[in-house]
């Protein structure tokens, strides 16, 4: 087992703290640094594993700080952003519609509406303008195949 430089150790520990699997970290280290290391060597840098119990204190602290930041800060993760998810759903819906997959298109539209929140629910306001809306109710949506003649809605 070859000794890893501090730069590689920091990379490995931060990746593990962000819940990457040892296999994913092996691939990342290969791409980033051109080093071929084993999953067992990666696991020895994870203080939550038995093989990582002898890890130095500074590496354990780095792991804990990174994990804490990762759990608290989702702003850097694109899929945690609603606009990112909606753009992806829009691309998928356009592709499904161009393939004439109407059932999938309808499901994607429904998912986008749920993503937006109020778009999928029918809210009734009270008479006073300052009052909050009542409990939302679901809207029943029936998908009709327009290709069939005499289709009932």
N, C-alpha and C positions, 0 to 999 in steps of 0.2 A: 504494500500500500504506500503510494508516493505521498510525500508531505505536500500539503496545499499552501499556496501563498496566502497572505492575509486578505488580499483582494478577492481571491476565489472563495475563501471561508466566509467573508462578509456576504458575497453573492449567494452562497449556498444557504446560510443561516436565514437571510432575509426571504429567500424563496420558500424555505420550509415554514417560516413564520406566517407566510401568506397562504398556507395550506396547499402548496404544490406537493405532489407526490414525489417520492424519491426518483421514480422513473422519469418524471417530467424535469426534475432538477438535473439528472444525468444528461438528458438531451440539451437542456439550456446551457450547461457548462461546456458541452461539446461544441455547441454553436458559438458561444461567446468567447471561450478561451482556447478552444481546440484541444482540450484535455479529455482523455478517456478515463473515467473513474467508475467505480461500481456503486450500486444502490446501497450496499452495506456501508461503504465509506460515507455516503451521504447521510445515512441514518445515524451514524456516529456523531453527527453535528446537530441532531435534534434532541434537545433536553427533555422532551416529553416521551422519548423512547428509552428503553432499558439500555440500549447500546450508547446513548448519549449522556448517561449519568455522570461520566467523568469529564464532561466538557468544562472548560475554564469559565470562571465567573463572568469575565467580560463578554464572552460569547453568549452566555445564558441571559445576561442583561440585554444585549443587542436583540436576541430572540424575543424576549418579553416586550421590549419597547416597540419592536416592529409589529408584533402581533396585536398589541394594544392599538397602535395607529391604524393598522389594517382594519380592525373591527370597527373603529370609530369613524374612519374617513372613507366614505364611499364616493365622494365627488370625483375622484380620479378614475373611477371605473365607468366606462361609457354606458354599459347596459343598465347601470343604476339610474341613469338619466332618462326621464320619461320621453323627451324629444327624440333621443337616440332610438328608443324602442319603437316609437311611432313611425319614424322614418323607415325602420326595418320592416315593420308590418305593412307600410304603404308599398314598399318595393315588392314584398311577397304577394300582396293582394293584386298588384298590377300584373305580375307574372302569372298568377293563378287565373286571372281574368283573361289574359291573352291566350292561355291554354284552354280556355272555356271550361274551367273547373269551377262551376258556380257554387257548389257546396263548400269547397275550401275558401273561395272568395268570401262567401257569407260568414264563415267562421272567423276569418281574418278581420272582417269589418266589425264583427261583434267583439273580438278581442281588442281592437283599437278603441271601440266605444267604451269598453270597460276600463281601458287604460286611461281614458280621459276623465273618467269618473261620472260626472253628471250627465253625460251624453246617453247613457244606457238606462237611466232611471227617469221616472215621471214624478216630479216634485210638485206638490200643491202648496201654495203660499197661504198663510193666514191673512186675515183682513188687514191687520196692522202692518205697515211697511217695515217696521223694525223687528218683527218676529222672525224667528228662524223657520226654515221650511219643515214641513211635516216629514214623517218617516217615508222614505222613497218606496215606491212600488215598482215591481218589474213590468216591463212591457213585453207582451207576447208578439213575436215576430214569426210569421209564416213565410217560408221561402216557396215561391211558385216557379215551376219550370215553364218558361215562356215558349219553349219549343213545342210543347204538347198542345194540340188544338182542344178547345173547350175545357181548359184547366180551370178548376174552381179555386178561388183565393182562400 
